[in-house]
Amino acid sequence: MVAITYDIEIPSSVPAAKMFKAMVLDADNLIPKIMPQAIKNVEILEGDGGIGTVKIIHFGEGSQYKSAKHRVEAIDKENLTHTYSIIEGDALAGVLESITYHIKIVPTEDGGSICKNRSIYNTKGDIEINEEKIKEGKEKAMAMFKAIEAYVHANPGC
């Protein structure tokens, strides 16, 4: 198995705790609401949202994928960190064992935050991943983050 890692940092004017709440704690309901073309809905298959919870994500009509099974590996509401893995589904494209995402929302001095996201693509065997696929994943992550940020700005009470 080969592991390919990439890191991305996205600045935001939204305070860290508020961004964590929207991006992690409320994501299952919020993202289908603001980006239905990307994610149609999320179902919890087992668990209560904490470590070990398994969810199935049904992608929207704007996605090339149908679904992905996702497992919560770690969540720390105080330190604003969340780790989860895509463990099944056509998003793995038959060449990946899993994709693990480590997310940390860090407060900035100006009252905003930085989303630090590390993605680890675990391939099957010695298969190499096309760099375009990784770039595409980064762009989708950035678009989703910016959509959540815009929603939080437009709905300060959320």
KAJO-V434311 format. One record per backbone hydrogen bond with DSSP energy under -0.5 kcal/mol. CO is the residue of the C=O (numbers start at 0). NH is the residue of the N-H. E is the energy in kcal/mol with one decimal. If there is no record, write none. Layout:
CO,NH,E ; CO,NH,E
This chain:
1,3,-0.5 ; 1,122,-3.0 ; 2,4,-0.5 ; 3,120,-3.3 ; 5,118,-2.8 ; 7,116,-2.9 ; 9,114,-2.9 ; 11,112,-2.5 ; 14,18,-2.4 ; 15,19,-2.7 ; 16,20,-2.1 ; 17,21,-2.1 ; 18,22,-3.2 ; 19,23,-2.6 ; 19,24,-1.4 ; 20,25,-3.0 ; 25,28,-1.1 ; 25,29,-2.9 ; 26,30,-2.0 ; 28,32,-0.9 ; 29,33,-2.3 ; 30,34,-3.0 ; 34,37,-1.7 ; 34,38,-2.3 ; 36,61,-1.5 ; 37,59,-1.6 ; 40,57,-3.0 ; 42,44,-0.6 ; 42,55,-2.6 ; 45,53,-2.5 ; 49,52,-2.1 ; 52,71,-2.5 ; 53,44,-2.8 ; 53,45,-1.7 ; 54,69,-3.0 ; 55,42,-2.5 ; 55,57,-0.6 ; 56,58,-0.7 ; 56,67,-1.6 ; 57,39,-2.4 ; 57,40,-1.5 ; 59,62,-1.8 ; 65,58,-2.2 ; 66,89,-0.8 ; 66,90,-0.8 ; 67,56,-3.1 ; 68,86,-2.7 ; 68,87,-1.2 ; 69,54,-3.1 ; 70,72,-0.5 ; 70,84,-2.4 ; 71,51,-3.1 ; 73,82,-3.0 ; 75,79,-0.8 ; 75,80,-2.0 ; 79,104,-2.4 ; 80,75,-2.9 ; 81,102,-3.2 ; 82,72,-2.5 ; 82,73,-2.1 ; 83,100,-3.3 ; 84,70,-2.7 ; 84,86,-0.7 ; 85,98,-1.5 ; 87,68,-2.6 ; 88,91,-1.8 ; 89,92,-1.5 ; 91,94,-1.7 ; 91,95,-1.5 ; 94,123,-2.6 ; 97,121,-2.7 ; 98,85,-3.0 ; 99,119,-2.8 ; 100,83,-2.0 ; 100,102,-0.6 ; 101,117,-2.6 ; 102,81,-2.4 ; 103,105,-0.6 ; 103,115,-3.2 ; 105,113,-2.2 ; 107,110,-1.9 ; 111,15,-0.8 ; 111,107,-1.8 ; 112,11,-2.8 ; 113,105,-2.8 ; 113,115,-0.7 ; 114,9,-2.3 ; 114,116,-0.6 ; 115,103,-2.4 ; 116,7,-2.1 ; 116,118,-0.5 ; 117,101,-2.8 ; 118,5,-2.3 ; 118,120,-0.5 ; 119,99,-2.5 ; 119,121,-0.7 ; 120,3,-2.7 ; 120,122,-0.8 ; 121,96,-3.4 ; 121,97,-1.3 ; 123,126,-1.7 ; 124,1,-0.5 ; 129,132,-0.9 ; 129,133,-1.2 ; 130,134,-2.5 ; 131,135,-2.6 ; 132,136,-2.1 ; 133,137,-2.2 ; 134,138,-2.3 ; 135,139,-2.1 ; 136,140,-2.3 ; 137,141,-2.5 ; 138,142,-2.3 ; 139,143,-2.4 ; 140,144,-2.4 ; 141,145,-2.5 ; 142,146,-2.0 ; 143,147,-2.3 ; 144,148,-2.6 ; 145,149,-2.4 ; 146,150,-2.1 ; 147,151,-2.5 ; 148,152,-2.3 ; 149,153,-2.2 ; 150,154,-1.6 ; 154,157,-2.3
